[in-house]
Amino acid sequence: MSGSTVRARNIGRDLSALLRNIVGGEVSEYTSLLAYSREQALQRMKDVAEAQGANSLIGMRFMTSMVSQGSDEILAYGTAVVLE
């Protein structure tokens, strides 16, 4: 099973990230964007698994890739199983 989402950055986050690159520190805007994207990809994978009759997922992993400049994909994948 898999679930994915593609998110684009925006100018507000990019300006804030630029400032953080100069002074240092965590880029919290990107951290929260990635956390939200991971949760959305995970939920989509769960929805697909449930639609096919599974009640659990095992061996889950996440993968990221750049779709275009400024847009990244988060992919969640794993094995859907039925636990009794």
Residue pairs with C-beta under 8 A, 6 or more apart in sequence:
1 45
1 48
1 49
1 52
1 54
1 57
1 77
1 78
1 79
1 80
2 45
2 48
2 75
2 76
2 77
2 78
3 40
3 41
3 42
3 43
3 44
3 45
3 46
3 47
3 48
3 75
3 76
3 77
4 41
4 44
4 73
4 74
4 75
4 76
5 37
5 40
5 41
5 44
5 73
5 74
6 67
6 71
6 72
6 73
6 74
7 33
7 36
7 37
7 71
7 72
7 74
8 70
8 71
9 30
9 33
9 70
9 71
12 29
13 29
13 30
13 33
16 27
16 29
17 27
17 29
17 30
20 26
20 27
21 27
34 74
37 72
37 74
38 62
38 74
38 76
40 74
41 62
41 74
41 75
41 76
42 60
42 76
44 76
45 57
45 60
45 76
45 77
45 78
46 57
48 80
49 56
49 57
49 80
52 80
53 82
54 80
54 81
54 82
55 81
55 82
55 83
56 80
56 81
56 82
56 83
57 78
57 79
57 80
57 81
58 78
58 79
58 81
59 78
59 79
60 76
60 77
60 78
61 76
61 77
61 78
62 74
62 75
62 76
63 74
63 75
63 77
64 72
64 73
64 74
64 75
65 72
65 73
65 75
66 72
66 73
67 73
